[in-house]
Amino acid sequence: MYKLKGIPIVKSGEKYRTRSGFSAVKNGVNQHRGWADVPAGRKPAWLRMELPAGKGFAKMRRNVRLHRLATVCEESFCPNIGECWNSGTATIMLMGHVCTRACRFCAVDTGNPGGRLDAGEPDNAAESVRLMNLKYIVLTSVDRDDLPDGGAAHFAACIEAIKRMNPGTAVEALTPDFQGNFLAVRTVVASPLDVYAHNLETVERLTDVVRDPRAGYRQSLAILEEAKRDRPELLTKSSLMLGLGETDEEILVAMDDLRRCGVDLLTLGQYLRPTIHHIPVEKYVHPDDFSRYRNWGLERGFTEVVSGPLVRSSYRAEKALEKNNVGLVLRAGHN
């Protein structure tokens, strides 16, 4: 760790001590994985991002700054923040900023929070939704393998608090896999949420390379299947990152597997390497290919498929409830 103007700066891959007193690794992966020597390469023109703007975005940003609210939209530098905030949609990350896992694609810090939870977070999350005047909120979280239920009861408490204070706001829960614990899934599904989401992330062959060893392709499918089994009318959703070396055939197999589990909604987006210590990009997928994959998904019966280079799992999430295949034209460079 070094200091800039007296302020401690933690480099990517370094260990540090959090304010709560436990150790964590910045950006989740160490500096010795061997990928740092792989050049990033030049990004194609269709990955250029537009600066966020608009009255809705400006109002949302003012509220976030004024009330010191935390959103995944800002913290992950999401390219779609302007469009989503203008439409009254945002994503909040629950249960802290340190994950118990270390997936090779993710830049969230890794550590063991030791069971720590903020008991006031459900009410604070509900108040944040009210202050931001959100029509649709996506709740996600780090993996919390240090908790017996993976944080499922806390997830449910946050959903219930939001609905009590904001009955007109739709809630999507983008959950971890709870280590395959079906009881934890049922706990979240029993809450008054509108969409249950869990990301498959990648095709089966690449799962062990891309995700933490405690994750699993079949485990994620089982989680999604259980959510649909427990509440058949509940919309379920998943996401795949592309550009990691997957083949067209493997994408099709993943789509078929998701449909067999009853998944209604699918998002497809380009994987972008967060640091040089994370898994390199194998390919920048062309927008025409994303359009083709979208058609494949619709042909397989997904209610909605959002597919484009800059699409992320929570992109225009509120459109899910309209069941109109997004109703958007996904253009190159504007997804």
SVG drawing of the C-alpha trace seen along z (x, -y; Angstrom):
<svg xmlns="http://www.w3.org/2000/svg" viewBox="-48 -18 52 47">
<polyline fill="none" stroke="black" stroke-width="0.4" points="0.0,0.0 1.3,-3.5 0.0,-7.0 -1.1,-9.8 -1.1,-13.2 -1.2,-11.2 -4.2,-9.1 -3.6,-5.3 -4.1,-3.8 -4.6,-0.1 -3.4,1.3 -5.4,3.9 -4.6,7.4 -3.2,6.1 -4.5,7.1 -5.8,4.4 -7.8,4.1 -11.4,2.9 -13.0,0.4 -14.7,3.3 -11.4,4.8 -11.1,7.9 -8.7,8.5 -9.7,8.3 -8.1,8.4 -8.6,5.3 -10.5,6.2 -10.8,9.8 -7.8,11.5 -4.1,11.4 -1.3,10.0 0.3,13.4 -2.3,15.1 -0.2,14.7 -2.7,12.8 -1.0,9.4 1.2,10.1 -1.8,10.6 -2.3,7.3 -5.7,5.7 -5.9,4.9 -7.9,2.0 -11.6,1.9 -13.8,1.7 -15.8,-1.4 -19.1,0.2 -17.9,0.3 -17.6,-3.5 -19.8,-4.8 -22.0,-7.9 -21.8,-10.4 -24.9,-10.1 -27.3,-13.0 -31.0,-13.9 -33.3,-15.4 -34.1,-12.1 -30.4,-11.2 -29.5,-14.7 -32.3,-14.4 -31.2,-10.9 -27.6,-11.9 -28.5,-14.9 -30.4,-12.6 -27.6,-10.0 -25.0,-12.7 -27.2,-14.6 -28.1,-11.5 -24.8,-9.6 -26.5,-6.6 -24.6,-3.7 -25.5,-2.2 -23.9,0.5 -24.6,-1.7 -21.9,-4.2 -19.6,-1.9 -19.3,0.5 -19.0,-2.3 -22.0,-0.9 -22.2,-2.2 -26.0,-2.3 -26.4,-4.5 -27.8,-7.4 -30.5,-5.4 -31.5,-3.4 -31.6,-6.4 -33.6,-8.4 -36.2,-5.6 -36.3,-5.4 -34.3,-2.2 -31.3,-1.6 -29.3,1.2 -28.3,1.4 -25.8,3.8 -26.6,5.3 -24.5,6.9 -21.4,4.8 -18.7,4.5 -16.6,7.5 -17.4,10.9 -16.4,14.3 -15.6,15.5 -13.0,14.6 -14.4,15.0 -11.9,14.3 -14.1,11.8 -15.2,9.7 -13.5,6.7 -15.4,6.8 -13.0,7.1 -12.7,10.5 -12.5,11.4 -14.4,12.9 -16.8,10.5 -17.2,13.0 -20.9,12.9 -21.2,9.1 -24.5,7.6 -26.0,4.1 -29.3,4.6 -30.4,1.2 -29.9,1.9 -33.5,3.0 -34.9,-0.3 -32.1,-2.3 -32.6,-0.5 -36.3,-1.3 -35.6,-4.9 -33.1,-5.1 -35.7,-3.8 -38.2,-6.5 -35.6,-9.3 -34.6,-8.3 -38.3,-7.9 -37.6,-4.6 -40.1,-2.8 -38.0,0.4 -35.2,1.4 -32.7,4.3 -31.2,5.6 -28.0,7.6 -25.3,8.6 -21.9,10.0 -21.7,13.7 -21.8,14.2 -20.7,17.8 -19.9,16.7 -23.6,16.6 -25.5,19.9 -28.2,18.9 -26.0,17.0 -27.8,13.8 -31.2,15.0 -33.2,13.8 -31.5,10.4 -32.4,10.2 -36.0,11.0 -36.1,8.4 -34.8,5.7 -37.4,6.6 -40.2,6.5 -39.1,3.2 -38.9,1.6 -42.4,2.9 -43.9,1.5 -42.5,-1.9 -42.8,-1.9 -45.7,0.3 -45.7,-0.9 -42.0,0.0 -41.2,3.3 -38.4,5.3 -35.9,7.6 -33.6,9.8 -30.4,10.7 -29.1,13.2 -25.9,15.3 -26.3,19.1 -26.5,19.6 -24.2,22.7 -27.2,24.5 -29.3,24.1 -32.9,24.4 -34.3,23.3 -32.4,20.0 -33.9,19.7 -37.4,20.3 -36.8,17.6 -36.2,15.0 -39.0,16.3 -41.5,16.1 -40.9,12.3 -43.0,9.9 -40.5,9.6 -41.5,9.3 -38.4,10.9 -36.0,13.5 -32.6,13.4 -29.4,15.4 -26.6,15.2 -25.2,18.3 -22.4,16.0 -20.8,18.3 -21.1,21.6 -20.5,24.9 -17.0,25.5 -15.7,22.2 -17.4,22.1 -14.4,23.5 -12.0,21.0 -14.2,17.9 -16.1,18.4 -15.0,19.2 -14.6,23.0 -17.6,22.8 -19.8,21.8 -21.1,24.2 -23.0,24.3 -25.4,27.0 -25.7,25.4 -26.8,22.1 -29.4,23.9 -30.8,25.7 -31.2,22.4 -33.2,20.9 -35.3,24.1 -36.1,24.1 -37.2,20.4 -39.6,21.2 -40.9,24.4 -41.7,22.6 -43.6,19.7 -44.4,20.7 -45.9,17.2 -42.7,15.4 -40.5,14.1 -37.0,15.6 -34.0,14.2 -30.3,15.0 -27.4,13.5 -24.4,14.6 -21.1,12.7 -19.8,13.3 -16.3,13.0 -14.6,15.4 -14.0,18.1 -17.4,19.7 -18.7,21.2 -22.1,20.6 -23.0,24.2 -22.2,23.7 -24.3,20.6 -27.2,22.5 -26.8,25.3 -26.8,22.7 -30.0,21.2 -31.7,24.6 -30.5,25.4 -32.0,22.2 -35.3,22.7 -35.5,26.2 -35.3,24.6 -38.2,22.3 -36.1,19.1 -38.2,16.3 -35.7,13.5 -32.1,13.5 -29.5,10.8 -26.3,11.2 -23.4,8.7 -19.8,8.4 -17.3,9.3 -14.9,6.4 -11.8,7.1 -11.8,4.9 -8.0,5.2 -5.0,6.8 -5.1,9.4 -8.5,10.7 -9.2,13.2 -8.5,11.6 -11.1,11.0 -10.9,13.6 -13.0,11.9 -15.0,8.6 -18.4,10.0 -19.8,8.0 -23.3,6.3 -24.6,8.4 -23.8,11.6 -25.6,10.2 -28.6,9.6 -28.4,13.2 -28.1,14.6 -31.2,12.5 -33.2,14.1 -32.0,17.6 -33.2,16.8 -36.6,15.6 -37.0,18.7 -36.4,20.8 -39.3,19.2 -37.7,16.6 -40.2,13.9 -37.5,11.3 -33.9,11.4 -31.7,8.2 -28.6,8.7 -25.9,6.2 -22.2,5.3 -22.9,2.9 -25.8,4.8 -25.5,5.7 -27.7,8.0 -29.8,5.1 -30.1,3.1 -33.5,1.6 -34.8,4.2 -38.1,2.5 -39.0,3.6 -39.2,7.2 -42.7,6.5 -44.0,5.3 -43.2,8.6 -42.7,6.9 -39.2,8.1 -37.8,4.9 -39.4,2.7 -36.0,1.2 -33.7,1.0 -30.3,2.0 -27.8,0.2 -24.1,0.6 -22.5,-1.6 -25.8,-2.4 -27.0,0.6"/>
</svg>
